[in-house]
Amino acid sequence: MAEYYRNPYGSRGHDSSRRRSFWMILADTFMWVLTVTAVIAMTIIFAGRFISPERMWYFSLLGLVAPVVYITVVLTMLYWIVRWRWSAVLLAGIFVMLGLFHMPMYYKLDLTKQYGEPAYDRSSIKVLTFNVRYMQSDTRKSTIDSVTRLVRSLNPDIVCFQEFPLDRDVRRRIASKMVGYNAAGTDSRQMECFTKFPIGPSREIEGFGERATCFCTDIYINDDTVRVYNAHLQTTSVTSDDKDYISNVQFISDSTREKRFIHIARGLKANNTARAHQAEAIRREIAECPYPVILCGDFNDVPVSYAYRTASRGLHDTFSRGGHMYAHTYRGFFDALRIDYIFVSTRFETLSYDVIPTGDISDHYPVIARIKQTSKQ
């Protein structure tokens, strides 16, 4: 009887307390493993921006899920705050703070409420970049009319197309619908540039392989020359079947998923390495350019990648300056990837940035930015 009164909850309460302690120890262990794993993953993601995939190609793979990794670190930090484990809070908190410096690449907090269409003066320039998938819909129907109608409705001053049709008759047909635009006049593979401004010389950039290309065009805006680079970096070589396999989470019940993932990983390795070389070629070209630069294109890579950092060095990402909330430009992979970009020289101010939803006329969405030249050299 005395022993009963020494335990105010009785023996059943004592067992319940032990069970709770067991589950809390188990939860803490799981969360500690998750915290360490997420922190290591974030370290690899940060390092991947500076290390060429040619040296450590697998570093670039984690960049595909960078937002998920960051959210995981934030959640683990909140868990450890509730649990009053300050050493774990400090560990996760350091990486949460480091991640804040990369946040503008993915998420632009919109603190101002705007009503109606903002007014812009005539000195602003609208730039559109769009991977048009050879002007074909998901069902292989022609989207020439849809794309050209979209361009007319948006009325950009500069248009950069990637995966442009190769057939010359089709190219001429598209050009005839781009009323008021000058074509760059290049026969570069799968690329075209249209602009309302007078056009100067165009040429293809060296250092690209068979399945990627970049060309530059000089355009004359008022009394200044601006060089526009239109780039399509190496594709991921992930087939539509592979995309469906990942997006529909088929690998959960697939007994041969290891072979499938090895096949996908090998393709990603080769193409990540190719994009690294192509980004370096773009960087060398821009470094020698005497004019202000606009760099557009489908990079097939995420913002925390070596290719993004290398090609855009010294330029501004128009999303980071004029975007709002979260933006994705690729229609697939859970609508999580921003791989199409408009970069500009520091002599340009970004006034606005938008990704235009267009349905199935392509597997990418068009990106449009309004910029303004603020100085001349």
C-alpha positions as CSV (number, residue, x, y, z in Angstrom):
1,M,0.0,0.0,0.0
2,A,2.8,2.4,0.9
3,E,4.4,1.8,-2.5
4,Y,1.2,2.6,-4.2
5,Y,1.1,6.1,-2.5
6,R,4.7,6.8,-3.5
7,N,3.5,6.7,-7.1
8,P,0.6,9.2,-7.5
9,Y,-0.3,7.7,-10.9
10,G,-0.1,4.0,-9.7
11,S,1.8,1.4,-11.7
12,R,-0.2,2.1,-14.9
13,G,0.9,5.7,-14.9
14,H,4.5,4.6,-14.4
15,D,4.3,2.3,-17.5
16,S,2.6,5.1,-19.5
17,S,5.4,7.5,-18.6
18,R,8.0,5.0,-19.7
19,R,6.2,4.4,-23.0
20,R,6.1,8.2,-23.6
21,S,9.8,8.4,-22.9
22,F,10.5,5.6,-25.3
23,W,8.5,7.3,-28.1
24,M,10.2,10.7,-27.4
25,I,13.6,9.1,-27.6
26,L,12.7,7.5,-30.9
27,A,11.3,10.8,-32.2
28,D,14.4,12.7,-31.2
29,T,16.7,10.1,-32.7
30,F,14.8,10.2,-36.0
31,M,14.8,14.0,-36.0
32,W,18.5,14.2,-35.2
33,V,19.3,11.9,-38.2
34,L,17.0,14.0,-40.4
35,T,18.7,17.2,-39.2
36,V,22.2,15.9,-39.9
37,T,21.1,14.5,-43.3
38,A,19.4,17.8,-44.3
39,V,22.4,19.8,-43.2
40,I,24.8,17.6,-45.2
41,A,22.5,17.9,-48.2
42,M,22.5,21.7,-47.9
43,T,26.3,21.8,-47.6
44,I,26.5,19.8,-50.9
45,I,24.0,22.1,-52.6
46,F,26.0,25.2,-51.6
47,A,29.2,23.6,-52.7
48,G,27.7,22.5,-56.0
49,R,27.4,26.1,-57.2
50,F,31.2,26.4,-57.1
51,I,32.4,22.9,-58.1
52,S,32.1,21.9,-61.7
53,P,30.1,18.8,-62.4
54,E,33.1,17.5,-64.3
55,R,34.8,17.0,-60.9
56,M,31.8,16.0,-58.7
57,W,28.7,15.6,-60.9
58,Y,26.5,14.2,-58.1
59,F,26.7,17.5,-56.2
60,S,24.5,19.0,-58.9
61,L,21.7,16.5,-58.5
62,L,20.7,17.7,-55.1
63,G,20.1,21.1,-56.5
64,L,16.9,19.8,-58.1
65,V,15.4,19.4,-54.6
66,A,17.0,22.5,-52.9
67,P,13.7,24.0,-51.8
68,V,12.6,20.8,-50.2
69,V,15.9,20.4,-48.4
70,Y,15.7,24.0,-47.1
71,I,12.2,23.5,-45.8
72,T,13.3,20.3,-44.1
73,V,16.0,22.2,-42.3
74,V,13.6,24.9,-41.2
75,L,11.1,22.3,-39.8
76,T,13.8,20.5,-37.9
77,M,14.9,23.7,-36.4
78,L,11.4,24.4,-35.2
79,Y,11.2,20.9,-33.7
80,W,14.3,21.4,-31.7
81,I,13.1,24.8,-30.5
82,V,10.0,23.0,-29.1
83,R,12.2,20.3,-27.6
84,W,14.6,22.9,-26.1
85,R,17.7,21.3,-27.7
86,W,19.7,24.4,-28.3
87,S,22.8,22.7,-29.8
88,A,20.5,21.2,-32.5
89,V,18.8,24.5,-32.9
90,L,22.1,26.2,-33.5
91,L,23.2,23.6,-36.1
92,A,20.0,23.9,-38.1
93,G,19.7,27.6,-37.6
94,I,23.1,28.3,-39.2
95,F,22.0,26.7,-42.4
96,V,18.6,28.4,-42.2
97,M,20.4,31.7,-42.2
98,L,22.7,30.7,-45.0
99,G,19.7,29.6,-47.0
100,L,18.2,33.1,-46.7
101,F,20.9,34.5,-48.9
102,H,19.8,32.1,-51.7
103,M,16.1,32.7,-51.1
104,P,15.7,35.4,-53.8
105,M,16.7,32.8,-56.4
106,Y,13.5,30.9,-55.6
107,Y,11.1,33.1,-53.7
108,K,10.6,36.8,-53.9
109,L,8.5,38.2,-51.1
110,D,5.9,40.6,-52.4
111,L,5.3,43.3,-49.7
112,T,3.6,45.8,-51.9
113,K,0.0,45.5,-53.2
114,Q,-0.4,46.9,-56.7
115,Y,-3.8,47.4,-58.4
116,G,-4.1,47.6,-62.1
117,E,-1.3,47.7,-64.7
118,P,1.7,49.8,-63.7
119,A,2.6,52.7,-65.9
120,Y,5.9,52.5,-67.7
121,D,7.6,55.1,-69.8
122,R,8.7,54.5,-73.4
123,S,12.3,53.9,-72.4
124,S,11.5,50.6,-70.9
125,I,12.1,47.4,-72.9
126,K,10.1,44.2,-72.7
127,V,12.1,41.0,-73.2
128,L,10.5,37.6,-73.8
129,T,12.2,34.2,-73.7
130,F,10.3,31.0,-74.6
131,N,11.3,27.4,-75.3
132,V,8.5,26.6,-77.9
133,R,9.2,22.9,-78.2
134,Y,9.4,23.1,-82.1
135,M,5.9,24.7,-82.0
136,Q,4.2,21.5,-81.1
137,S,1.6,20.8,-78.4
138,D,1.5,17.7,-76.1
139,T,-0.5,15.9,-78.9
140,R,2.0,17.0,-81.6
141,K,-0.4,19.6,-83.1
142,S,1.1,22.8,-84.5
143,T,1.2,25.7,-82.0
144,I,2.5,28.3,-84.5
145,D,-0.8,30.3,-84.4
146,S,-1.0,30.1,-80.5
147,V,2.6,31.2,-80.0
148,T,2.5,34.1,-82.5
149,R,-0.8,35.2,-81.0
150,L,0.7,35.1,-77.6
151,V,3.6,37.3,-78.7
152,R,1.3,39.8,-80.3
153,S,-0.8,40.0,-77.1
154,L,2.3,40.5,-74.9
155,N,3.9,42.9,-77.4
156,P,7.6,42.4,-76.3
157,D,10.4,44.4,-77.8
158,I,12.8,41.5,-77.9
159,V,11.8,37.8,-78.4
160,C,14.2,34.9,-77.9
161,F,12.9,31.4,-78.9
162,Q,14.6,28.1,-78.1
163,E,13.8,24.8,-79.8
164,F,12.6,26.7,-82.8
165,P,11.5,24.6,-85.8
166,L,14.3,23.6,-88.2
167,D,12.3,23.5,-91.4
168,R,13.0,26.6,-93.4
169,D,9.5,26.9,-94.8
170,V,8.1,26.7,-91.3
171,R,10.6,29.3,-90.1
172,R,9.5,31.7,-92.9
173,R,5.8,31.1,-92.1
174,I,6.5,32.0,-88.4
175,A,8.5,35.1,-89.5
176,S,5.6,36.3,-91.7
177,K,3.3,36.2,-88.6
178,M,5.8,38.3,-86.5
179,V,4.6,41.5,-88.1
180,G,6.7,44.5,-86.9
181,Y,9.7,42.4,-85.9
182,N,13.1,42.0,-87.4
183,A,14.6,38.5,-87.4
184,A,18.1,38.0,-86.4
185,G,18.9,36.4,-89.7
186,T,20.8,33.4,-88.3
187,D,20.3,29.8,-89.3
188,S,21.6,28.6,-85.9
189,R,20.2,25.3,-84.8
190,Q,16.8,25.5,-83.0
191,M,17.1,29.2,-82.1
192,E,15.7,32.5,-83.3
193,C,15.6,36.1,-82.1
194,F,13.1,38.7,-83.1
195,T,13.1,42.4,-82.2
196,K,11.4,45.7,-83.0
197,F,14.8,47.4,-82.9
198,P,17.3,47.6,-85.8
199,I,19.5,44.5,-85.9
200,G,23.2,44.2,-86.3
201,P,25.5,41.2,-86.8
202,S,24.6,37.8,-85.4
203,R,26.9,34.9,-84.8
204,E,27.0,31.5,-83.0
205,I,29.1,31.1,-79.9
206,E,31.7,28.4,-80.0
207,G,32.1,25.7,-77.3
208,F,28.6,24.0,-77.7
209,G,28.0,20.5,-78.8
210,E,25.4,19.0,-81.2
211,R,22.5,19.3,-78.8
212,A,22.9,22.8,-77.5
213,T,23.7,26.2,-78.9
214,C,24.0,29.9,-78.1
215,F,24.1,32.9,-80.5
216,C,24.4,36.6,-79.9
217,T,22.8,39.4,-81.8
218,D,23.6,43.1,-81.6
219,I,20.6,45.4,-81.5
220,Y,20.5,49.2,-81.7
221,I,18.4,50.9,-79.1
222,N,18.4,54.6,-79.6
223,D,22.1,55.6,-79.7
224,D,23.4,52.5,-77.9
225,T,24.3,48.9,-78.9
226,V,23.0,46.1,-76.7
227,R,24.1,42.5,-77.3
228,V,21.5,39.8,-76.8
229,Y,22.5,36.3,-76.1
230,N,20.0,33.5,-76.7
231,A,21.1,30.2,-75.2
232,H,19.8,26.7,-75.0
233,L,22.1,24.6,-72.8
234,Q,22.4,20.8,-72.9
235,T,19.1,19.1,-72.1
236,T,18.8,16.7,-69.2
237,S,18.0,13.8,-71.6
238,V,15.3,12.8,-69.2
239,T,12.6,11.3,-71.5
240,S,8.9,12.0,-71.1
241,D,8.6,8.4,-69.9
242,D,11.2,9.1,-67.2
243,K,9.4,12.3,-66.2
244,D,6.1,10.4,-65.8
245,Y,7.9,7.7,-63.8
246,I,9.2,10.3,-61.3
247,S,6.1,12.6,-61.3
248,N,3.7,9.8,-60.8
249,V,5.9,8.2,-58.1
250,Q,5.9,4.9,-59.9
251,F,9.3,4.0,-58.5
252,I,7.6,3.1,-55.1
253,S,6.2,-0.1,-56.5
254,D,8.8,-0.8,-59.2
255,S,11.1,-3.7,-58.4
256,T,13.6,-2.5,-61.1
257,R,13.8,1.1,-59.9
258,E,17.5,0.8,-59.2
259,K,18.3,0.1,-62.9
260,R,16.0,2.9,-64.0
261,F,17.6,5.4,-61.6
262,I,21.1,4.4,-62.6
263,H,20.1,5.0,-66.3
264,I,18.7,8.5,-65.4
265,A,21.7,9.3,-63.3
266,R,24.2,8.5,-66.1
267,G,22.3,10.8,-68.4
268,L,22.3,13.6,-65.9
269,K,26.0,13.2,-65.2
270,A,26.9,13.6,-68.9
271,N,24.6,16.5,-69.5
272,N,25.5,18.3,-66.2
273,T,29.1,18.2,-67.3
274,A,28.3,19.5,-70.8
275,R,26.3,22.4,-69.4
276,A,29.2,23.3,-67.2
277,H,31.4,23.7,-70.3
278,Q,28.7,25.6,-72.1
279,A,28.2,28.0,-69.2
280,E,31.9,28.7,-69.1
281,A,31.9,29.5,-72.9
282,I,29.1,32.0,-72.3
283,R,31.0,33.5,-69.4
284,R,34.1,34.0,-71.6
285,E,32.1,35.6,-74.3
286,I,30.3,38.0,-72.0
287,A,33.5,39.0,-70.2
288,E,34.9,40.2,-73.5
289,C,31.7,42.0,-74.7
290,P,32.0,45.8,-74.8
291,Y,28.3,46.4,-74.7
292,P,25.5,46.0,-72.1
293,V,24.2,42.4,-72.2
294,I,20.8,40.6,-72.1
295,L,21.2,36.9,-71.7
296,C,18.1,34.8,-72.3
297,G,17.4,31.1,-72.6
298,D,16.6,27.7,-71.4
299,F,19.5,26.6,-69.1
300,N,18.0,23.2,-68.2
301,D,19.4,23.8,-64.7
302,V,18.2,25.3,-61.4
303,P,19.4,28.5,-59.7
304,V,21.7,26.7,-57.2
305,S,23.8,25.2,-60.0
306,Y,27.3,25.6,-61.4
307,A,25.9,26.5,-64.8
308,Y,23.6,29.2,-63.4
309,R,26.3,30.8,-61.3
310,T,29.0,30.7,-64.0
311,A,26.9,32.0,-66.9
312,S,25.2,34.8,-64.9
313,R,28.3,36.1,-63.0
314,G,28.2,39.8,-63.1
315,L,24.6,39.9,-64.3
316,H,21.3,40.4,-62.5
317,D,18.6,37.7,-62.5
318,T,15.4,39.6,-63.4
319,F,13.3,37.3,-61.2
320,S,15.5,38.2,-58.1
321,R,15.0,41.9,-58.9
322,G,11.4,42.1,-60.2
323,G,9.7,38.8,-59.5
324,H,7.1,38.0,-56.9
325,M,6.4,34.9,-54.8
326,Y,7.5,31.5,-56.2
327,A,8.0,31.1,-60.0
328,H,8.5,27.9,-62.1
329,T,9.1,27.9,-65.8
330,Y,9.0,24.2,-66.5
331,R,5.7,22.4,-66.8
332,G,6.5,19.1,-65.1
333,F,8.5,17.7,-62.1
334,F,5.8,18.8,-59.7
335,D,5.8,22.4,-61.1
336,A,9.0,23.1,-59.0
337,L,11.7,24.0,-61.5
338,R,12.8,27.5,-62.7
339,I,15.2,26.7,-65.6
340,D,14.4,29.5,-68.1
341,Y,16.1,32.9,-67.3
342,I,16.5,36.5,-68.4
343,F,19.8,38.0,-67.1
344,V,20.8,41.6,-67.6
345,S,23.9,43.8,-67.1
346,T,24.1,46.0,-64.1
347,R,23.3,48.9,-66.4
348,F,19.7,47.7,-66.6
349,E,17.1,48.1,-63.9
350,T,14.4,45.4,-63.7
351,L,10.9,46.9,-63.5
352,S,8.8,43.7,-63.7
353,Y,9.0,40.0,-64.2
354,D,6.3,37.4,-65.0
355,V,5.9,33.8,-66.0
356,I,2.9,33.4,-68.4
357,P,0.7,30.3,-68.0
358,T,0.1,28.9,-71.5
359,G,-1.3,25.4,-71.1
360,D,0.1,22.7,-73.3
361,I,1.5,24.7,-76.2
362,S,5.0,23.8,-74.8
363,D,6.5,22.0,-71.8
364,H,8.0,25.4,-70.8
365,Y,6.3,28.7,-69.9
366,P,7.3,32.0,-71.5
367,V,9.2,34.4,-69.2
368,I,8.8,38.1,-69.8
369,A,10.7,40.9,-68.0
370,R,10.5,44.7,-68.4
371,I,13.8,46.4,-68.0
372,K,15.2,49.9,-68.4
373,Q,18.7,51.1,-69.1
374,T,19.8,53.4,-66.4
375,S,23.3,54.5,-67.5
376,K,25.6,54.6,-70.5
377,Q,29.4,54.1,-70.6
